[in-house]
């Protein structure tokens, strides 16, 4: 995949709104215990349909022996305070079965994008560590009605830049676009989609600190040193 030579340094030109602030910040010890319990149920519900008749430990080992897997990641907290999880498809790295590469960017889980490498701390309770970024920006698009119209307008434009559409839902789209294209170029296309399709909003999924939703992570400033 080729990318523009435009500098990736700097900051996104659009500041986040308060709606971007995560709902999963500052979880108490009681909440963390509840989170772990629900994560276990969530992860087992993902494993069970594919590994019937196995114990949880056997199912997890079977997952590790396959080339790809769907893993649960914390997406946020629901209105009742219960944690909500999103499954993300990943592939195991050949040199280390405890590390995976994400195959798509998530719709709700924060601070991740397609191509990122994460280590499996404890997938049974959705615990991972981000090891290496791919350089992709995770871009989320939302519209209450007519998401197909946004898809038709935006997808060809981002694909011409080397971006990829990772997910389509009734009200949302997810794209992975490499940061080397430059924030200005990417945001011009996103804003054009909002203008052409009223009611459309977009957000970055891995640009701002998930703890406060407003502080730029600035990982792109050091991205070149990872290559």
N, CA and C atoms as a LAMMPS dump frame, in Angstrom:
ITEM: TIMESTEP
0
ITEM: NUMBER OF ATOMS
681
ITEM: BOX BOUNDS ff ff ff
-5.0000000000000000e+02 5.0000000000000000e+02
-5.0000000000000000e+02 5.0000000000000000e+02
-5.0000000000000000e+02 5.0000000000000000e+02
ITEM: ATOMS id mol type element x y z
1 1 1 N 0.851 -1.184 0
2 1 2 C 0 0 0
3 1 3 C 0.887 1.234 0
4 2 1 N 0.713 2.103 -0.963
5 2 2 C 1.529 3.291 -1.051
6 2 3 C 0.851 4.427 -0.324
7 3 1 N 1.677 5.386 0.143
8 3 2 C 1.15 6.519 0.882
9 3 3 C 1.798 7.794 0.382
10 4 1 N 1.095 8.903 0.557
11 4 2 C 1.612 10.199 0.17
12 4 3 C 2.833 10.545 0.997
13 5 1 N 3.696 11.411 0.462
14 5 2 C 4.896 11.843 1.18
15 5 3 C 4.609 13.003 2.109
16 6 1 N 3.367 13.453 2.164
17 6 2 C 3.01 14.56 3.048
18 6 3 C 3.345 14.21 4.483
19 7 1 N 3.909 15.176 5.219
20 7 2 C 4.389 14.916 6.58
21 7 3 C 3.252 14.486 7.478
22 8 1 N 3.547 13.491 8.322
23 8 2 C 2.539 13.019 9.276
24 8 3 C 2.688 13.722 10.613
25 9 1 N 3.768 14.537 10.788
26 9 2 C 3.959 15.207 12.053
27 9 3 C 2.883 16.261 12.262
28 10 1 N 2.751 16.705 13.525
29 10 2 C 1.787 17.726 13.853
30 10 3 C 0.588 17.164 14.552
31 11 1 N -0.488 17.948 14.569
32 11 2 C -1.697 17.555 15.276
33 11 3 C -2.866 17.514 14.311
34 12 1 N -3.887 16.733 14.637
35 12 2 C -5.102 16.78 13.826
36 12 3 C -5.672 18.183 13.873
37 13 1 N -6.234 18.628 12.762
38 13 2 C -6.739 19.998 12.705
39 13 3 C -8.073 20.142 13.396
40 14 1 N -8.759 19.034 13.617
41 14 2 C -10.063 19.081 14.278
42 14 3 C -9.926 18.641 15.723
43 15 1 N -10.43 19.455 16.649
44 15 2 C -10.407 19.1 18.059
45 15 3 C -11.617 18.239 18.38
46 16 1 N -11.47 17.329 19.345
47 16 2 C -12.586 16.445 19.686
48 16 3 C -13.675 17.198 20.425
49 17 1 N -14.885 16.668 20.333
50 17 2 C -15.996 17.227 21.108
51 17 3 C -16.159 16.423 22.382
52 18 1 N -16.975 16.902 23.294
53 18 2 C -17.173 16.19 24.556
54 18 3 C -17.801 14.835 24.326
55 19 1 N -18.455 14.637 23.174
56 19 2 C -19.078 13.345 22.903
57 19 3 C -18.045 12.25 22.687
58 20 1 N -16.784 12.648 22.502
59 20 2 C -15.755 11.657 22.267
60 20 3 C -15.199 11.088 23.561
61 21 1 N -15.547 11.688 24.688
62 21 2 C -14.979 11.225 25.945
63 21 3 C -15.456 9.813 26.255
64 22 1 N -14.539 8.924 26.628
65 22 2 C -14.932 7.532 26.87
66 22 3 C -15.763 7.401 28.126
67 23 1 N -16.636 6.401 28.112
68 23 2 C -17.485 6.175 29.282
69 23 3 C -16.886 5.138 30.217
70 24 1 N -15.701 4.598 29.837
71 24 2 C -15.13 3.514 30.63
72 24 3 C -13.98 3.976 31.519
73 25 1 N -13.794 5.288 31.673
74 25 2 C -12.673 5.782 32.464
75 25 3 C -12.959 5.624 33.953
76 26 1 N -11.854 5.503 34.715
77 26 2 C -11.937 5.485 36.173
78 26 3 C -12.874 4.403 36.718
79 27 1 N -12.636 3.166 36.339
80 27 2 C -13.441 2.054 36.83
81 27 3 C -12.983 1.691 38.243
82 28 1 N -13.907 1.553 39.158
83 28 2 C -13.576 1.221 40.541
84 28 3 C -13.162 -0.241 40.644
85 29 1 N -12.666 -0.635 41.838
86 29 2 C -12.278 -2.035 42.045
87 29 3 C -13.481 -2.951 41.885
88 30 1 N -14.63 -2.51 42.426
89 30 2 C -15.848 -3.309 42.274
90 30 3 C -16.231 -3.411 40.807
91 31 1 N -16.12 -2.277 40.111
92 31 2 C -16.439 -2.273 38.687
93 31 3 C -15.49 -3.138 37.894
94 32 1 N -14.197 -3.134 38.311
95 32 2 C -13.215 -3.954 37.606
96 32 3 C -13.514 -5.433 37.789
97 33 1 N -13.928 -5.822 39.018
98 33 2 C -14.295 -7.218 39.252
99 33 3 C -15.474 -7.596 38.36
100 34 1 N -16.465 -6.704 38.308
101 34 2 C -17.629 -6.964 37.467
102 34 3 C -17.225 -7.021 35.999
103 35 1 N -16.328 -6.127 35.616
104 35 2 C -15.829 -6.109 34.247
105 35 3 C -15.176 -7.432 33.884
106 36 1 N -14.336 -7.943 34.781
107 36 2 C -13.669 -9.215 34.522
108 36 3 C -14.674 -10.351 34.366
109 37 1 N -15.697 -10.354 35.23
110 37 2 C -16.708 -11.407 35.151
111 37 3 C -17.442 -11.369 33.818
112 38 1 N -17.826 -10.157 33.4
113 38 2 C -18.561 -10.032 32.143
114 38 3 C -17.658 -10.341 30.958
115 39 1 N -16.391 -9.929 31.038
116 39 2 C -15.447 -10.202 29.95
117 39 3 C -15.269 -11.696 29.756
118 40 1 N -15.219 -12.427 30.86
119 40 2 C -15.086 -13.881 30.756
120 40 3 C -16.288 -14.461 30.034
121 41 1 N -17.502 -14.014 30.428
122 41 2 C -18.702 -14.518 29.768
123 41 3 C -18.717 -14.136 28.298
124 42 1 N -18.271 -12.906 28.022
125 42 2 C -18.253 -12.438 26.635
126 42 3 C -17.272 -13.251 25.802
127 43 1 N -16.058 -13.437 26.318
128 43 2 C -15.044 -14.16 25.552
129 43 3 C -15.452 -15.607 25.34
130 44 1 N -16.081 -16.215 26.353
131 44 2 C -16.499 -17.603 26.205
132 44 3 C -17.656 -17.724 25.218
133 45 1 N -18.51 -16.692 25.164
134 45 2 C -19.605 -16.733 24.202
135 45 3 C -19.086 -16.653 22.782
136 46 1 N -17.921 -16.025 22.618
137 46 2 C -17.297 -15.953 21.292
138 46 3 C -16.634 -17.278 20.952
139 47 1 N -15.988 -17.879 21.951
140 47 2 C -15.248 -19.12 21.709
141 47 3 C -16.198 -20.293 21.514
142 48 1 N -17.244 -20.364 22.341
143 48 2 C -18.084 -21.557 22.397
144 48 3 C -18.655 -22.007 21.057
145 49 1 N -19.221 -21.115 20.223
146 49 2 C -19.806 -21.589 18.97
147 49 3 C -18.812 -22.273 18.055
148 50 1 N -17.525 -21.943 18.211
149 50 2 C -16.515 -22.496 17.322
150 50 3 C -15.794 -23.695 17.931
151 51 1 N -15.953 -23.881 19.23
152 51 2 C -15.216 -24.95 19.914
153 51 3 C -16.158 -25.671 20.889
154 52 1 N -17.262 -26.174 20.38
155 52 2 C -18.219 -26.854 21.237
156 52 3 C -17.615 -28.121 21.832
157 53 1 N -17.984 -28.414 23.075
158 53 2 C -17.51 -29.617 23.728
159 53 3 C -16.165 -29.452 24.411
160 54 1 N -15.553 -28.278 24.315
161 54 2 C -14.256 -28.042 24.94
162 54 3 C -14.428 -27.266 26.239
163 55 1 N -13.477 -27.453 27.149
164 55 2 C -13.428 -26.601 28.324
165 55 3 C -12.914 -25.237 27.883
166 56 1 N -13.108 -24.183 28.707
167 56 2 C -12.588 -22.87 28.338
168 56 3 C -11.088 -22.888 28.038
169 57 1 N -10.305 -23.586 28.863
170 57 2 C -8.859 -23.643 28.632
171 57 3 C -8.545 -24.311 27.299
172 58 1 N -9.255 -25.405 26.989
173 58 2 C -9.033 -26.082 25.717
174 58 3 C -9.429 -25.195 24.543
175 59 1 N -10.517 -24.448 24.726
176 59 2 C -10.958 -23.561 23.655
177 59 3 C -9.932 -22.48 23.372
178 60 1 N -9.372 -21.905 24.44
179 60 2 C -8.364 -20.863 24.26
180 60 3 C -7.123 -21.433 23.57
181 61 1 N -6.71 -22.661 23.945
182 61 2 C -5.554 -23.282 23.273
183 61 3 C -5.864 -23.531 21.803
184 62 1 N -7.097 -23.914 21.506
185 62 2 C -7.473 -24.13 20.111
186 62 3 C -7.413 -22.834 19.33
187 63 1 N -7.789 -21.735 19.97
188 63 2 C -7.697 -20.442 19.33
189 63 3 C -6.257 -20.109 18.993
190 64 1 N -5.353 -20.412 19.924
191 64 2 C -3.947 -20.102 19.716
192 64 3 C -3.345 -20.935 18.59
193 65 1 N -3.919 -22.126 18.324
194 65 2 C -3.396 -22.986 17.27
195 65 3 C -3.93 -22.615 15.889
196 66 1 N -4.891 -21.724 15.834
197 66 2 C -5.426 -21.294 14.546
198 66 3 C -4.681 -20.048 14.08
199 67 1 N -4.842 -19.719 12.799
200 67 2 C -4.126 -18.572 12.247
201 67 3 C -4.812 -17.252 12.576
202 68 1 N -6.118 -17.276 12.731
203 68 2 C -6.842 -16.05 13.032
204 68 3 C -7.833 -16.31 14.159
205 69 1 N -8.278 -15.229 14.764
206 69 2 C -9.137 -15.351 15.934
207 69 3 C -9.94 -14.072 16.09
208 70 1 N -11.078 -14.16 16.742
209 70 2 C -11.839 -12.989 17.132
210 70 3 C -11.709 -12.822 18.635
211 71 1 N -11.256 -11.64 19.061
212 71 2 C -10.997 -11.392 20.476
213 71 3 C -11.894 -10.267 20.997
214 72 1 N -12.332 -10.375 22.262
215 72 2 C -13.162 -9.31 22.845
216 72 3 C -12.31 -8.168 23.384
217 73 1 N -12.695 -6.941 23.068
218 73 2 C -12.041 -5.738 23.582
219 73 3 C -13.102 -4.853 24.222
220 74 1 N -12.725 -4.19 25.305
221 74 2 C -13.658 -3.303 25.991
222 74 3 C -14.025 -2.14 25.079
223 75 1 N -15.32 -1.948 24.846
224 75 2 C -15.794 -0.86 23.994
225 75 3 C -16.32 0.314 24.81
226 76 1 N -16.674 0.08 26.073
227 76 2 C -17.204 1.145 26.913
228 76 3 C -18.157 0.586 27.947
229 77 1 N -18.895 1.464 28.591
230 77 2 C -19.882 1.066 29.582
231 77 3 C -21.26 1.473 29.108
232 78 1 N -22.226 0.598 29.306
233 78 2 C -23.588 0.888 28.923
234 78 3 C -24.253 1.838 29.892
235 79 1 N -25.48 2.253 29.611
236 79 2 C -26.206 3.189 30.491
237 79 3 C -26.352 2.682 31.919
238 80 1 N -26.378 1.36 32.096
239 80 2 C -26.518 0.787 33.434
240 80 3 C -25.176 0.538 34.108
241 81 1 N -24.092 0.967 33.453
242 81 2 C -22.763 0.775 34.013
243 81 3 C -22.112 -0.542 33.675
244 82 1 N -22.823 -1.4 32.967
245 82 2 C -22.264 -2.695 32.581
246 82 3 C -21.303 -2.524 31.41
247 83 1 N -20.17 -3.225 31.431
248 83 2 C -19.219 -3.112 30.331
249 83 3 C -19.765 -3.703 29.046
250 84 1 N -19.379 -3.095 27.94
251 84 2 C -19.781 -3.548 26.614
252 84 3 C -18.513 -3.909 25.838
253 85 1 N -18.564 -5.032 25.137
254 85 2 C -17.395 -5.514 24.428
255 85 3 C -17.631 -5.572 22.926
256 86 1 N -16.546 -5.429 22.201
257 86 2 C -16.557 -5.526 20.74
258 86 3 C -15.537 -6.581 20.327
259 87 1 N -15.906 -7.452 19.403
260 87 2 C -14.959 -8.436 18.914
261 87 3 C -14.178 -7.865 17.732
262 88 1 N -12.886 -8.118 17.732
263 88 2 C -12.007 -7.647 16.664
264 88 3 C -11.262 -8.848 16.085
265 89 1 N -11.274 -8.972 14.801
266 89 2 C -10.555 -10.061 14.149
267 89 3 C -9.062 -9.775 14.142
268 90 1 N -8.273 -10.804 14.438
269 90 2 C -6.817 -10.656 14.488
270 90 3 C -6.17 -11.922 13.95
271 91 1 N -4.873 -11.832 13.671
272 91 2 C -4.117 -12.993 13.235
273 91 3 C -2.911 -13.174 14.137
274 92 1 N -2.591 -14.421 14.446
275 92 2 C -1.433 -14.702 15.285
276 92 3 C -0.154 -14.488 14.496
277 93 1 N 0.876 -13.959 15.163
278 93 2 C 2.172 -13.79 14.534
279 93 3 C 2.912 -15.118 14.58
280 94 1 N 3.544 -15.473 13.49
281 94 2 C 4.19 -16.786 13.387
282 94 3 C 5.31 -16.962 14.403
283 95 1 N 6.009 -15.872 14.714
284 95 2 C 7.162 -16.004 15.604
285 95 3 C 6.788 -16.009 17.081
286 96 1 N 5.52 -15.673 17.396
287 96 2 C 5.119 -15.612 18.797
288 96 3 C 3.603 -15.757 18.893
289 97 1 N 3.099 -16.907 19.313
290 97 2 C 1.658 -17.131 19.373
291 97 3 C 0.94 -16.311 20.446
292 98 1 N 1.696 -15.607 21.29
293 98 2 C 1.064 -14.756 22.292
294 98 3 C 0.936 -13.318 21.81
295 99 1 N 1.225 -13.092 20.559
296 99 2 C 1.086 -11.754 19.974
297 99 3 C 0.215 -11.859 18.736
298 100 1 N -0.642 -10.86 18.529
299 100 2 C -1.535 -10.865 17.372
300 100 3 C -1.482 -9.516 16.67
301 101 1 N -1.84 -9.541 15.392
302 101 2 C -1.967 -8.324 14.593
303 101 3 C -3.443 -8.119 14.269
304 102 1 N -3.962 -6.952 14.556
305 102 2 C -5.37 -6.672 14.298
306 102 3 C -5.615 -6.575 12.796
307 103 1 N -6.693 -7.19 12.341
308 103 2 C -7 -7.223 10.909
309 103 3 C -8.001 -6.151 10.504
310 104 1 N -8.578 -5.445 11.462
311 104 2 C -9.45 -4.324 11.148
312 104 3 C -9.46 -3.348 12.313
313 105 1 N -9.85 -2.144 12.037
314 105 2 C -10.002 -1.143 13.084
315 105 3 C -11.371 -1.303 13.739
316 106 1 N -11.457 -1.028 15.041
317 106 2 C -12.728 -1.24 15.759
318 106 3 C -13.693 -0.073 15.608
319 107 1 N -14.961 -0.362 15.849
320 107 2 C -15.987 0.671 15.803
321 107 3 C -16.057 1.448 17.116
322 108 1 N -15.824 0.784 18.247
323 108 2 C -15.968 1.439 19.544
324 108 3 C -14.726 1.318 20.432
325 109 1 N -14.028 0.201 20.418
326 109 2 C -12.832 0.039 21.258
327 109 3 C -11.817 1.12 20.907
328 110 1 N -11.195 1.683 21.906
329 110 2 C -10.345 2.859 21.708
330 110 3 C -8.859 2.519 21.637
331 111 1 N -8.135 3.454 21.005
332 111 2 C -6.674 3.435 20.961
333 111 3 C -6.12 2.262 20.162
334 112 1 N -6.871 1.778 19.178
335 112 2 C -6.434 0.656 18.349
336 112 3 C -6.768 0.937 16.896
337 113 1 N -6.014 0.287 15.998
338 113 2 C -6.292 0.406 14.567
339 113 3 C -5.805 -0.847 13.866
340 114 1 N -6.293 -1.042 12.671
341 114 2 C -5.884 -2.183 11.861
342 114 3 C -4.366 -2.211 11.697
343 115 1 N -3.792 -3.394 11.848
344 115 2 C -2.353 -3.555 11.701
345 115 3 C -1.567 -3.423 12.986
346 116 1 N -2.18 -2.907 14.041
347 116 2 C -1.485 -2.793 15.329
348 116 3 C -1.179 -4.186 15.878
349 117 1 N -0.063 -4.294 16.581
350 117 2 C 0.325 -5.542 17.224
351 117 3 C 0.064 -5.444 18.718
352 118 1 N -0.643 -6.426 19.265
353 118 2 C -0.908 -6.448 20.7
354 118 3 C -0.482 -7.79 21.269
355 119 1 N -0.063 -7.779 22.522
356 119 2 C 0.286 -9.012 23.212
357 119 3 C -0.906 -9.456 24.042
358 120 1 N -1.092 -10.771 24.136
359 120 2 C -2.219 -11.337 24.856
360 120 3 C -1.836 -11.539 26.318
361 121 1 N -2.249 -10.63 27.162
362 121 2 C -1.981 -10.767 28.59
363 121 3 C -2.893 -11.83 29.179
364 122 1 N -4.189 -11.661 28.98
365 122 2 C -5.184 -12.645 29.415
366 122 3 C -6.44 -12.446 28.576
367 123 1 N -6.512 -13.07 27.415
368 123 2 C -7.673 -12.86 26.539
369 123 3 C -8.992 -13.324 27.14
370 124 1 N -8.934 -14.209 28.148
371 124 2 C -10.163 -14.676 28.777
372 124 3 C -10.891 -13.55 29.493
373 125 1 N -10.16 -12.513 29.919
374 125 2 C -10.783 -11.349 30.552
375 125 3 C -10.45 -10.063 29.791
376 126 1 N -10.164 -10.216 28.499
377 126 2 C -9.964 -9.074 27.601
378 126 3 C -8.836 -8.161 28.064
379 127 1 N -7.707 -8.744 28.444
380 127 2 C -6.536 -7.962 28.843
381 127 3 C -5.45 -8.113 27.782
382 128 1 N -5.029 -6.962 27.24
383 128 2 C -4.026 -6.939 26.186
384 128 3 C -3.079 -5.767 26.417
385 129 1 N -1.951 -5.805 25.723
386 129 2 C -1.006 -4.692 25.771
387 129 3 C -0.652 -4.297 24.341
388 130 1 N -0.821 -3.029 24.032
389 130 2 C -0.466 -2.53 22.711
390 130 3 C 1.047 -2.451 22.605
391 131 1 N 1.624 -3.194 21.652
392 131 2 C 3.072 -3.247 21.518
393 131 3 C 3.606 -2.362 20.403
394 132 1 N 2.937 -2.357 19.286
395 132 2 C 3.455 -1.652 18.122
396 132 3 C 2.295 -1.14 17.272
397 133 1 N 2.381 0.115 16.901
398 133 2 C 1.354 0.697 16.053
399 133 3 C 1.702 0.509 14.583
400 134 1 N 0.671 0.353 13.785
401 134 2 C 0.866 0.172 12.352
402 134 3 C 1.033 1.503 11.625
403 135 1 N 0.621 2.583 12.269
404 135 2 C 0.605 3.884 11.614
405 135 3 C -0.749 4.227 11.041
406 136 1 N -1.702 3.31 11.167
407 136 2 C -3.05 3.579 10.67
408 136 3 C -3.856 4.396 11.667
409 137 1 N -4.632 5.319 11.128
410 137 2 C -5.631 6.019 11.922
411 137 3 C -6.939 5.249 11.84
412 138 1 N -7.616 5.129 12.955
413 138 2 C -8.946 4.533 12.993
414 138 3 C -9.955 5.677 12.894
415 139 1 N -10.766 5.654 11.833
416 139 2 C -11.744 6.716 11.601
417 139 3 C -13.143 6.119 11.679
418 140 1 N -13.995 6.679 12.561
419 140 2 C -15.37 6.195 12.722
420 140 3 C -16.344 7.221 12.147
421 141 1 N -17.291 6.747 11.376
422 141 2 C -18.317 7.592 10.775
423 141 3 C -19.672 7.132 11.299
424 142 1 N -20.523 8.076 11.708
425 142 2 C -21.846 7.729 12.206
426 142 3 C -22.911 8.586 11.532
427 143 1 N -24.061 7.935 11.265
428 143 2 C -25.231 8.63 10.735
429 143 3 C -26.463 7.813 11.103
430 144 1 N -27.483 8.471 11.618
431 144 2 C -28.662 7.745 12.09
432 144 3 C -29.394 7.039 10.957
433 145 1 N -29.445 7.697 9.796
434 145 2 C -30.137 7.102 8.645
435 145 3 C -29.311 7.343 7.383
436 146 1 N -29.376 6.397 6.457
437 146 2 C -28.728 6.587 5.172
438 146 3 C -27.221 6.438 5.182
439 147 1 N -26.703 5.475 5.954
440 147 2 C -25.249 5.288 5.993
441 147 3 C -24.72 4.834 4.631
442 148 1 N -25.569 4.195 3.823
443 148 2 C -25.137 3.755 2.492
444 148 3 C -24.729 4.932 1.617
445 149 1 N -25.419 6.033 1.783
446 149 2 C -25.09 7.236 1.014
447 149 3 C -23.688 7.73 1.363
448 150 1 N -23.353 7.688 2.654
449 150 2 C -22.021 8.088 3.1
450 150 3 C -20.98 7.105 2.559
451 151 1 N -21.3 5.837 2.625
452 151 2 C -20.419 4.792 2.113
453 151 3 C -20.096 5.037 0.641
454 152 1 N -21.121 5.28 -0.16
455 152 2 C -20.924 5.494 -1.595
456 152 3 C -20.088 6.734 -1.877
457 153 1 N -20.239 7.758 -1.044
458 153 2 C -19.495 8.999 -1.256
459 153 3 C -18.046 8.879 -0.794
460 154 1 N -17.848 8.339 0.393
461 154 2 C -16.539 8.418 1.039
462 154 3 C -15.603 7.264 0.703
463 155 1 N -16.12 6.055 0.601
464 155 2 C -15.246 4.896 0.416
465 155 3 C -14.35 5.004 -0.814
466 156 1 N -14.877 5.349 -1.998
467 156 2 C -13.977 5.46 -3.158
468 156 3 C -12.892 6.515 -2.972
469 157 1 N -13.213 7.588 -2.282
470 157 2 C -12.239 8.659 -2.074
471 157 3 C -11.111 8.222 -1.148
472 158 1 N -11.458 7.538 -0.076
473 158 2 C -10.42 7.081 0.846
474 158 3 C -9.619 5.925 0.264
475 159 1 N -10.267 5.074 -0.52
476 159 2 C -9.535 3.972 -1.152
477 159 3 C -8.506 4.493 -2.149
478 160 1 N -8.805 5.61 -2.819
479 160 2 C -7.832 6.209 -3.736
480 160 3 C -6.598 6.702 -2.994
481 161 1 N -6.775 7.024 -1.713
482 161 2 C -5.649 7.458 -0.883
483 161 3 C -4.887 6.281 -0.283
484 162 1 N -5.378 5.059 -0.502
485 162 2 C -4.756 3.889 0.094
486 162 3 C -5.431 3.428 1.362
487 163 1 N -6.553 4.072 1.723
488 163 2 C -7.288 3.672 2.913
489 163 3 C -8.142 2.446 2.649
490 164 1 N -8.722 1.902 3.714
491 164 2 C -9.545 0.698 3.601
492 164 3 C -10.777 0.83 4.479
493 165 1 N -11.911 0.379 3.957
494 165 2 C -13.119 0.305 4.774
495 165 3 C -13.111 -1.023 5.505
496 166 1 N -13.14 -0.969 6.828
497 166 2 C -13.028 -2.173 7.65
498 166 3 C -14.37 -2.713 8.112
499 167 1 N -15.361 -1.851 8.217
500 167 2 C -16.624 -2.293 8.81
501 167 3 C -17.768 -1.415 8.335
502 168 1 N -18.919 -2.052 8.125
503 168 2 C -20.156 -1.342 7.798
504 168 3 C -21.248 -1.858 8.72
505 169 1 N -21.959 -0.95 9.383
506 169 2 C -23.109 -1.323 10.199
507 169 3 C -24.289 -0.466 9.776
508 170 1 N -25.429 -0.642 10.427
509 170 2 C -26.622 0.103 10.054
510 170 3 C -26.421 1.61 10.174
511 171 1 N -25.601 2.019 11.15
512 171 2 C -25.419 3.454 11.389
513 171 3 C -23.959 3.881 11.422
514 172 1 N -23.053 2.995 11.068
515 172 2 C -21.648 3.352 11.185
516 172 3 C -20.749 2.751 10.13
517 173 1 N -19.617 3.401 9.942
518 173 2 C -18.554 2.93 9.06
519 173 3 C -17.236 3.072 9.803
520 174 1 N -16.302 2.19 9.505
521 174 2 C -14.956 2.296 10.074
522 174 3 C -13.94 2.197 8.942
523 175 1 N -12.98 3.119 8.962
524 175 2 C -11.914 3.126 7.962
525 175 3 C -10.556 3.103 8.648
526 176 1 N -9.591 2.501 7.957
527 176 2 C -8.188 2.581 8.358
528 176 3 C -7.457 3.379 7.298
529 177 1 N -6.829 4.471 7.724
530 177 2 C -6.121 5.354 6.8
531 177 3 C -4.76 5.665 7.411
532 178 1 N -3.702 5.525 6.621
533 178 2 C -2.359 5.71 7.172
534 178 3 C -2.081 7.169 7.488
535 179 1 N -1.45 7.402 8.642
536 179 2 C -1.217 8.758 9.119
537 179 3 C -0.27 9.527 8.208
538 180 1 N 0.544 8.834 7.4
539 180 2 C 1.494 9.516 6.526
540 180 3 C 0.808 10.348 5.452
541 181 1 N -0.483 10.12 5.244
542 181 2 C -1.231 10.945 4.301
543 181 3 C -1.402 12.367 4.821
544 182 1 N -1.31 12.54 6.109
545 182 2 C -1.473 13.851 6.721
546 182 3 C -2.895 14.071 7.195
547 183 1 N -3.022 14.63 8.39
548 183 2 C -4.344 14.873 8.956
549 183 3 C -5.18 15.794 8.073
550 184 1 N -4.546 16.83 7.529
551 184 2 C -5.287 17.81 6.739
552 184 3 C -5.962 17.152 5.535
553 185 1 N -5.212 16.334 4.818
554 185 2 C -5.763 15.666 3.632
555 185 3 C -6.919 14.737 4.011
556 186 1 N -6.716 13.947 5.048
557 186 2 C -7.743 12.999 5.471
558 186 3 C -9.001 13.73 5.915
559 187 1 N -8.827 14.774 6.713
560 187 2 C -9.976 15.48 7.265
561 187 3 C -10.753 16.261 6.205
562 188 1 N -10.087 16.675 5.147
563 188 2 C -10.797 17.341 4.053
564 188 3 C -11.833 16.403 3.437
565 189 1 N -11.461 15.131 3.274
566 189 2 C -12.387 14.154 2.717
567 189 3 C -13.513 13.836 3.701
568 190 1 N -13.18 13.741 4.972
569 190 2 C -14.202 13.451 5.979
570 190 3 C -15.205 14.593 6.102
571 191 1 N -14.698 15.814 6.092
572 191 2 C -15.592 16.965 6.188
573 191 3 C -16.445 17.096 4.928
574 192 1 N -15.887 16.723 3.785
575 192 2 C -16.659 16.761 2.547
576 192 3 C -17.828 15.779 2.613
577 193 1 N -17.596 14.621 3.226
578 193 2 C -18.667 13.637 3.388
579 193 3 C -19.767 14.178 4.293
580 194 1 N -19.37 14.879 5.343
581 194 2 C -20.37 15.462 6.256
582 194 3 C -21.196 16.53 5.543
583 195 1 N -20.551 17.297 4.664
584 195 2 C -21.264 18.335 3.93
585 195 3 C -22.204 17.729 2.889
586 196 1 N -21.748 16.658 2.235
587 196 2 C -22.557 16.03 1.191
588 196 3 C -23.691 15.197 1.762
589 197 1 N -23.505 14.698 2.979
590 197 2 C -24.504 13.821 3.611
591 197 3 C -24.85 14.394 4.986
592 198 1 N -25.759 15.354 5.052
593 198 2 C -26.098 16.004 6.333
594 198 3 C -26.483 14.979 7.402
595 199 1 N -26.069 15.29 8.625
596 199 2 C -26.33 14.383 9.734
597 199 3 C -25.209 13.409 9.992
598 200 1 N -24.143 13.5 9.194
599 200 2 C -22.985 12.61 9.342
600 200 3 C -21.969 13.234 10.291
601 201 1 N -21.417 12.442 11.185
602 201 2 C -20.347 12.896 12.071
603 201 3 C -19.218 11.875 12.016
604 202 1 N -17.995 12.335 12.293
605 202 2 C -16.856 11.414 12.295
606 202 3 C -15.976 11.689 13.498
607 203 1 N -15.258 10.633 13.913
608 203 2 C -14.349 10.718 15.048
609 203 3 C -13.119 9.862 14.794
610 204 1 N -12.015 10.245 15.396
611 204 2 C -10.831 9.386 15.428
612 204 3 C -10.972 8.393 16.582
613 205 1 N -10.477 7.178 16.369
614 205 2 C -10.52 6.181 17.429
615 205 3 C -9.224 6.002 18.173
616 206 1 N -8.104 6.507 17.606
617 206 2 C -6.802 6.265 18.245
618 206 3 C -5.894 7.486 18.209
619 207 1 N -6.494 8.665 18.251
620 207 2 C -5.719 9.909 18.221
621 207 3 C -5.666 10.575 19.596
622 208 1 N -6.742 10.441 20.371
623 208 2 C -6.812 11.099 21.667
624 208 3 C -6.74 10.098 22.815
625 209 1 N -6.17 10.546 23.925
626 209 2 C -6.006 9.715 25.117
627 209 3 C -7.363 9.17 25.555
628 210 1 N -7.509 7.839 25.657
629 210 2 C -8.802 7.275 26.055
630 210 3 C -9.191 7.62 27.484
631 211 1 N -8.264 8.121 28.291
632 211 2 C -8.588 8.476 29.672
633 211 3 C -9.405 9.76 29.744
634 212 1 N -9.092 10.75 28.86
635 212 2 C -9.836 12.009 28.929
636 212 3 C -10.525 12.367 27.616
637 213 1 N -10.151 11.689 26.528
638 213 2 C -10.808 11.925 25.249
639 213 3 C -10.405 13.198 24.539
640 214 1 N -9.466 13.977 25.089
641 214 2 C -9.122 15.26 24.472
642 214 3 C -7.617 15.469 24.262
643 215 1 N -6.774 14.742 24.989
644 215 2 C -5.334 14.942 24.885
645 215 3 C -4.771 14.144 23.711
646 216 1 N -4.137 14.806 22.734
647 216 2 C -3.564 14.067 21.599
648 216 3 C -2.474 13.106 22.072
649 217 1 N -2.512 11.874 21.587
650 217 2 C -1.521 10.874 21.974
651 217 3 C -0.164 11.141 21.341
652 218 1 N -0.158 11.735 20.155
653 218 2 C 1.056 12.118 19.441
654 218 3 C 1.98 10.949 19.122
655 219 1 N 1.43 9.739 19.034
656 219 2 C 2.274 8.601 18.666
657 219 3 C 2.835 8.755 17.27
658 220 1 N 2.158 9.526 16.426
659 220 2 C 2.605 9.694 15.044
660 220 3 C 3.923 10.458 14.945
661 221 1 N 4.291 11.227 15.991
662 221 2 C 5.551 11.953 15.99
663 221 3 C 6.745 11.015 16.048
664 222 1 N 6.554 9.861 16.648
665 222 2 C 7.646 8.898 16.782
666 222 3 C 7.475 7.706 15.864
667 223 1 N 6.462 7.747 15.002
668 223 2 C 6.163 6.564 14.197
669 223 3 C 7.324 6.162 13.3
670 224 1 N 8.012 7.138 12.721
671 224 2 C 9.113 6.813 11.806
672 224 3 C 10.208 6.006 12.478
673 225 1 N 10.358 6.164 13.804
674 225 2 C 11.428 5.448 14.499
675 225 3 C 11.101 3.974 14.665
676 226 1 N 9.853 3.593 14.435
677 226 2 C 9.475 2.182 14.579
678 226 3 C 9.805 1.37 13.338
679 227 1 N 9.982 2.065 12.218
680 227 2 C 10.187 1.341 10.97
681 227 3 C 11.581 0.742 10.89
